[in-house]
Amino acid sequence: MARSITTKKAALRSLGVLLALTIGLAALAGGLFQWGGGQLTPRLGLDLEGGTEMVLAPVIEDGSAVNPGQLDRAVEIIRQRIDANGVAESEISTQGGKNIVVAIPGTPSEEQLDAIRKPSQLRFRPVFLQDFERGTPQATPEATPSGTATTTGAVTGTTTGTPAPSASTTAASGIVPEALVAATTAPTTSATPSGTATTNAPATETPAAPTDAELEAAVAAQTVQGLLTLGWEQDKADKAAATVAKEYMALNCLAPGAVDKASDLKDAPMATCGEDGVTKYVLGPVEIDGSEIGDATSGYQPGPTGQPTSIVEVRLSFKDAGRTKFAEVTKRLVGLQSQPPLDQFAVVLDKRVITAPQAKAVITDGRASITGSFTLDSAQRLAEQLKFGALPMSFALQTNDTITPQLGEEQLRLGLLAGLIGLILVVVYSMFQYRALGMVTVFSLVVAAVLTYLALVVLGTTHGFRLTMAGVTGVIVAIGITADSFIVYFERIRDEVREGRPLVAAVETGWKRARRTIIAADTVNLLAAVVLYLLASANVRGFAFTLGLTTLIDLAVVMLFTHPMVQLLARTEFFGNGHKWSGLDPERLGAKEAPRYRGRGQFRPAGATPATRTATRLAEGKAQA
């Protein structure tokens, strides 16, 4: 009796876990729809919804011809960018060995389009000068939480730094020559509690602003100082500094497209802007190329005990050649900590500085950590820029067209109709073969369908997953996989009944044997889906993804719903007494000695009348006494 109660509690607990999982997925889908820009239906792929098609022409900096290897590398990196957050089911191909055709499902945002079509050279350059664009008002640091953060370092091979300053941060004294600071510092503004802006007049008289010629000379002097730390000769440094100083003075970060015209020669300094559009830089020659990056991830920085802290970091690792170069760079930068900003190195993507951290330690193992005023989203964005920003060439946008669905709603309707027909056939077979027990199959399929739908909705928002016709096929195939698990389990139970075991015992023994078979079969399906996803092309990856997802859902449904439900049904009068429509009638199954159930899960002789059954029970009671 105690074991029976324990089994019942375990069954109810499993059903409770499944209910909590379903409610959690539904709540997550609703929350993403309400506050996360999600939707309540799965996102559709290119073949079902249509999208945007762009033709990109590769442009190599030195004007040489594009070779097939470079083109293939570019295609792979663009695909990684698009699929960085999941299975976007985009189509990327080459055209005539010269151009790259990118087709994106749905209506991509302008940010997504810019990330694909703009030039993408990721480089590491030393910082010689960092200041704000003249005429840009600068608020006090407390006016925004995204100001420049104080950084710390460790000898454990970690570089920490700050993102490029935003328009809301103030310039630090000592970063540029005194004359340049005096010319570019604007009156400080702050917000009063009532929201009215006030201007704090300087306590002392502001020096007269230097002329453009004086500013240009100051920029050139700072650039020469930086070039000399790199070992340049004085004459060569003077010429390069004079050129970049003119470019710096002509550069207006507030003007749209100004950075696109900036010079970006690898062996020369350059003048450029930050992503905020107001921070101006003079950077040194390229020291490390983005192709040397091995990996970049983001998350909470672990503490001394290994537990995550509240500090968000971007973790960066270099390949072998990059590791050696990075060690040399950090060694030099650490020695320049008394001369900011010469102790900073800038990460430049598409000629814009995306971050300019300070080196706080010599890093010899090629693994660094960048910290600052990051949120999880901004850190993830920076990690993706670092990881996928090293294209071997830049691209010019040739065409940008909207394309119609390749298959459309009619094909989707036919696909769903095929799935419905398959589902009906499975239900009919289950009811014919297992009678009332087949209802467990029906409800299990319903539960699996609900979980699959909710999972696709959530993944569409969080990981960019889009359902294509191949994915729909994977969902339809999953119906057979799920039904197969039920058949294995039910047949095991019936085998135990044929051996003469009571139903309750048959359910537990049959589950122990069926569980191994179900897990083994689903593991094979899951491995096949993983291999197919990793090795197949984009169109087949959707099928592999849904196949793997539904296989995991099948395991969850069988263990958290099907088996617990059968455990509870075995203790009911209808199933426990082996009703002929229960699907577990011993006589129909050909049980040994043609036994029938007596009470809940006990046998009685075949053909016994109520009177003889009563007499038998009385005799058994006397014998036990």
N, C-alpha and C positions, 0 to 999 in steps of 0.2 A: 504493500500500500504506500509506504514511504517513497519507494522508488517511482511509483506511478505518479505521485504528487510532484516529485522532483522533475520527472520528464515533462509533465504538463507545464510546470513553471518555466522550464527551459524553452519549450515551444512558444509560450506566450512572450518570453523575453526576446526570442529571435524575431517574432512578428513586430514587437515594439521597436527593435532596432531598425527594421525595414521601414516602418512607418516614420520614424524619426529621420531616416535618410531621405525618404520621399518628400517629407515636409521641408527639410533643409534645402533640397534642390529647388523645390518650388519657391521657397522664400528668397533664395539667391537669385533665381531667374526674375522674380518680381522686383527685387531690389535693384538689379542691374537695369531693368526696364525703366524703373522710376528715376533712378539717380545716376546710372552708369552709361546712359546712351544705348542700352540694349533694346531688344525687341522680343516679343512673345512667340515668335515663330523662328524655326531654324533659318539661318542665312543661306541663300542659294548661290550656287557656283556660276561660272561663266556660261556654261551650256544651258542653264535654266533661266538665268536672269539677264544675261548680257553684261556689258561693262564698257571699259575704255581701252582702246588700243593705241599704243604709241610706237613710232618708228624712231630709233635712236641711231645716229651716225657717229661712229667712234672717231675721236680726234686725239692723235698722239702729240705730245708736247714738242718733240723735235722734228715733226713733220714726216717721219718715216711711215712706211706702209704697215697696215695692220696684218699681223700673221694669224693663222688659225688658232694657235695656242693662246694668244692674248685674247682673242674673241671668245674662246671657250671659257677662259678664266673670268672674263667680264660677265658672261651669261650666268655662271655659277654664283658669283657674288651678288648679282642682282636678284637671283632666285632666293638666296639666303636672306637678303634684306626684306623681301616681300613676305617670306615665310618665317621670319624671325620669331613671331608670336603664335605660330600654329600653321594649320594647313589651309592656306588661302586659296588653293586650287587655281593659281594663275597659270598662264601659258607664256613661256619665254622661248624664243627660237631665233635663229640667225636667218638672214635674208640675203641670198646671193653672196655669202661670205664677206659681206661688207657692213651690213646694218644688223641691228638687234630689234626684234619685234616683241613688245611687252603688252600682253593683254591681261587686264585686271578686272575681276568680277565686281559687279555693282558700280556704285559711284564713289570712287576714292576721294579722300579729302585733298585739299590743295597741298597740305604738308606731305602726304604720301606721294603725290605726283612729283613734288620738288625733290624728294629723297631719291627718286629713280632717275629723273631726267637731268639733274644738274651734274656738273663735273664733280668728280669724287676722288681727289688726291689727298690722302691722309699722310701728314708729315709731322715730325717733331723738330722744332726750332728753338734755339735759346732766345730769351727775351732780353732786348737791350733797352727798350723804353716802353712805358705803359702810362697812358693818361687819357683824359676824357676829351671828346670833341669840343672845340671852343664853342661857347654859346649854349652849352647844355646845362640846364639847372641841375644841381646836385643836392639831394635831400640829406638830412642827417641820417646816420646809420640806424637810429632807433625808429625811423619812419617806416621801415620795412623789415620783415624777418629774414629777407633773402640777401642781406649784406655780406660782405666778405668775412669769412670765419677765421678765427685764430687757429693755426695748425700746429700740430705736434708731430714728432717723429720718433722712430725707434731704431735700434741697431739691428733689429731682427730682419732686415731686408724689406723695410716698408717705407715708401715715400708717401707723405701726406701733403695735401695742398688744398687750394681753394679753386672753385670755378672762376671763370672770368668774371670780373665785377659787372654788376648790372648798372642801369642808369640811376639806381637808387643809392649807390654807394659813393663814398667820398674818396678822393685820391689820397694816398698816403704820402706824407712828406718824405723827401729823400729819394723817391723813385726816379725823378727826372731832375735835370739841372735847375737851380734856383730860379733862373730867369724864366724858364719854361713853366714852372709851377706858378709863378706870379702872373704870367700872362693867361693861364688857362683856368685859374681858380675863380669860380663865380661866387656871389654872395650865397651864404647858406640859408636855406628855407626849411621851416619845420611846420608841422601841423598842430594847431591848437586843439584842445578838446572840443571846441564848438565847430571844428572843421574849417575855420578861417585861417588862411595862410598868413604867416607873419614873416618879416625879413629882419634878421639880426644884423645890425650895422656893425662893421668891424670896429674893434676897440682902438685900433691905430689906423693911421692913414694908409691906404693901399698904394703901393708903389705904382708908378706910371707903367702902363702896359708896354712891353718891348715891341719893336717893329717886327715885321715878318722876316726881315733879314736877320735880326738878332735871334729870333726863334729858330730859324733854319740853321743858323750856326750852332745853337745849343743842341739841336737834334743831331747834327753831324758830329759834334764833340762826344755826345753820349754813345753814338754808334761806333765811333773810332775806339772808344774805351772797351766796348764789348768785343769788337773784332780783335783787338790786341790780346784779350784773354784767350782767344782761340788760336793764337800763334801767328796771326797775320803780320806781314811786313807793314811798316808805317805808311809807305807810299801807296801801296795797294789798298790799305784800309782807308786812307784819306779819299781816294777816288771813289770807292764804293760807298763811303759815308756821304759824300757830297751828292751822289746820285739818289740815294734812298731818302735823304733829307728833302730834296725837291719833291719826290713822290709823296712823302709824308705831308708836306705843306699843301700839295694839290689835292690830297685825299679828303673827301667830305663823307664821313660815315653816315650822315643823316640823309644823303642823297640815295635814292633807290638805284641798285645796280652798280654802285660805285666800286665795290670790291671786285666785281667781275672783271674790271679793267686793270686791276692791280697786277704788277709783275710778280711772277712766282717761279723764278729761276732757282734751281736747287743749290747752286754754288755761290749765291749772292744774297745779301740781306734784302728784306722786303718790308714795305709799309702796308699794314692791313688793319682790319677792324675786328671787334669781337662780335659774337652772335647777337649781343644786345643792341648793336647798331650805333653805339655812342662811345665805346672804348676804342682808343687808337693805340696801335702797337708799331714798334720797329723791332723786327725779328732778325735773327742771324741766319746763316745758311742752314740747309737741312742736315741734321746729324743722324736721324734714324727715319727710315721709311716705314709707312704703315704696313707694308707687306711683312715686316719683321714681327708683328704682333701675333702671338700664338692664340690667346684667348682673352676675353674680357667678360666679367660677370658683375652683378651688383647685388646688394643686400645689406643686412645689418652686420656691423663689424663685431666679431666675437671678442669677448673679454678674456682676462687671464685664465679663467676656469673653462673657457670654451663656450660659455653661454652667450647668446647674442645680446648686444647692448643696444642702446637707442641711436647710436651713430650709424648713419647710412654711408656706405663706402662703395667705390668702384674698384674691383680687383682686376689687375692687369698682369699678364705674363707675356714674355717674349720668347721667340725661337732662339736657337743656338747663336746665330750671328748677331741678332738683336740684343741678346743677353750681354755679350761682350761690349758692344757699343754703349748700351745703357749703363753698364758699370763705369765706363770711362766718363760718360756725361755726368752722372750723379757725383762722381769723385770731384770733378771740376766745380760743379755747382755748389757743393757743400763748402768748398773753400772760398766761395764768394758770398757767403751769408751776410757779411758785413757791408755788402754793396748791392742792395736791392735796386732794381729788379733783376740784376745779373744772376741771381741764384734761382731764377724761375726758368722753366721750359714750357713752351706753348705747344699744344696739340692743334694742328691746323687742318681743317677739313674744308675743302672747296674754297680755299684762300681765306677762310674765316677762323678765328681762334675760338675753339669750343671749350677749352679750359687751359689755365696757365698756372699749374701748381708749383710750389716751392719744394726743392729737394732738402730733406731734413736728415738723410742718412745715405751712406754709400751702399748701393744695392748691387750685389754681385751674383745673386741667383736669378735675376731677371723677373722677379715677382714684386709688384708694387701695389700700394693701396692709395687711392685718391679720396680724400675726405673733404668736407666743407659743408656749405649750406644746401645739401642735397635733400630732396624728397625721394621716395622710392621710385616715383615715375621719372623724375629728372635723372636719377642715377641709372635707371634702366635705359633711358634714351642715350645717355653718354656711353654706356657699355656697348650698346648696339652700334653707335657711331664708330667706336674704337675697333670693334670686332669686324664690322663689315664695310669700313670706310676706305679700304685700300684697293681701289680699282686700278688696273694697270693702265687705264686711259680715261679720258673725259669724253663726254657725249654731247652732241648737238641734237636738239629735238627737231625732227623732220616733219612729222605729222602727229596729230592728237585727235582721234576720232572716237565717237560713240558707236559701239557695235551692238547688234541685236542678239537675242539668245540664239544659240546654235540649235537647240532642240525646242525650248519653250514649254509653256504650260501644258500643251497637248501631250508631249512625251512624258512629262512629269505625271500627268493624270493617268496615262496608260501604265506607267511604272507602278504607281500606287494601286491601280486596279489589279495589276498582276500580283502585288503583295497581298491585297485583300482576298483574291481568289485562293492563293496559297494558304492564307490563314484559315479560310473557311474549310478547305480540304483537310487541314490538320485537325480542326475542331470536329468535323464530321467523322473522320477516322477515329479520333479519341473517344467520341461518344459511342461509336459502334463497337470498338474494341474493349473499352473500359467502362462503358455505361456511366453510372453516376460518378465514378472515380474520374472520368474524363473531364468533369467540371473543374477539377483541380488544375488540369492542363489549361483550360480556357482562362481561368482567373490568373494563372501564372503568366500566360501570354499577355494578358491585359496589364499586369504589373510590370512586366518586362518592357512593354510598349511605352508605358508612362515614364519609366526611368530613362529609356532611350531618348524619348522626346525631350525631356527636361535636360538631359545631359547635352544634347545637340544644341539646345537653346543657350545654355550657359557657356559652352565652349565656343559658340559663335561670337559671343561678346568678349570673353576673356582671352581666347586664343585665336580669334580670327578664322575659325573653322567654317567652311562653306560646304553645303551639301550638293554634290553633283549627281549625275545619273549613275556614275560608278558607285558613289556612296549609297544611293538608294538601293542599288543591287546588293551591296554588302548587308544592308538592313534586312532585305528580303531573304537572303541566304541564312541570316541569323535565326529566322523562324524555324527552319529545319534543324539547326543546331540546338536550339532550345527544346524543341519537341523531342529530339533524340535523347536529351538528358532525362526527360520525363519517362520515356519508354524504357530506358535502362533501369530506372528506379522502380517503376511499376512492375516490370517483369521480374525483377529480383524479389519483390514482395510476393508475387504470385508463385514463384518457385518455392519460397519458404512455406506458403500456405499448402502447396502440393505435398510438401514433406510432412504435413500434419501439425505444424506449429500454430498456436493461437495467433490471432491477428496482431495484437500488441507486440508480441515477440517477433512475429514475421516482419513487422515494420522496422523494428530496430536492427534486426539481423540483416534484412535486405538493404537497409541504408548503409550499414558498414561496408557491405560488399559493393554496392552501387557507387558509393562515394569515390572509391579509388578509381573506378572506371570513368566516372564523369570528370574527375579532376585530370586524369591522364588524357582524355579526349580533348578537353578544353585547353589543356596546356599545349597540345600539338597544334590546335587551331590558332592559339595565341602566338606561338613561335612562327608559324607560317605567315601570320599577319604582320609580325614585326619584320621578318626577312623581306617580305613583299614591300612593306613600307619603305625600308631602307634602300632597296635595290631598284625598285620600279620607278617609272617616270611619273610625272605629276598627276596624270589622269588616273593612273591605277592606285596612287597613294590614297586617294579618297576611299576607294573600295577597301584597301587594307586597313585604313584607320577605323572605319565603321565596323569592319569585321572584328578587329581586336577589341573595340569598345563594347560591342554587343556580346562578345564571348565573356568578358569580365562581368557584364550585367547578368548573363546566364548563370554564372557561378553564384552571384549574389542572390538571385531569385530562387534557385534550387535550394540553397542552404538556409535562406532566411524566410522563405515563404512556402515552397512546395513541401519540403520535409516536415516543417512544423505543422502545416495544415493536415497532412496525412496522419501525423501523430495524434492530433486532436480528433480527427474523424474516426480513428480506430477505436475511440472510447465512446462513440455514439451508439445508440440502439440500432440504427439502420445499417451501419457498416459492421458494428461489433457482432450482430447476429447473422451476418452473412446473407443479407437479403439478395434475392436473385438479380435485382437490378443495381446492386451496389458495385458490381464488377469484381467482387471478391467472394463469390459463392463457391464454397469448397466442392460441391458436387459438379458444378460446371467446369471447374478447374481440374477435376479428376484427382482430388486429394486422396491420400491413403486411407483405407477403410471407410471411404465416403463420409468423412466427418462433417458435422455441421457445428456452427458456433452455438455455445450456450452462454447466455448472459453477454458480457462485453469481452469478446476475445477468447471464449472458452468453447470447447467442442462438446457436442452431444451426439448420440447414435442417430444414424439416418433413419427416417421414418418413424421416429418415436412420437407418441401422442402426448398431449399435455399431461394426461393422467400418469403415463409411464414415466415422463420426465420428472413429475413431482415425487413419485415413488422412488425413483433413482436418487434424487437429491436427498430424500429422507434417509435412504439406506446409506448413502455416503456420509451423511451427518452422524448417524449412529456409529458407523465404522470409525470415523475420526474421533468420536467421543471415547 
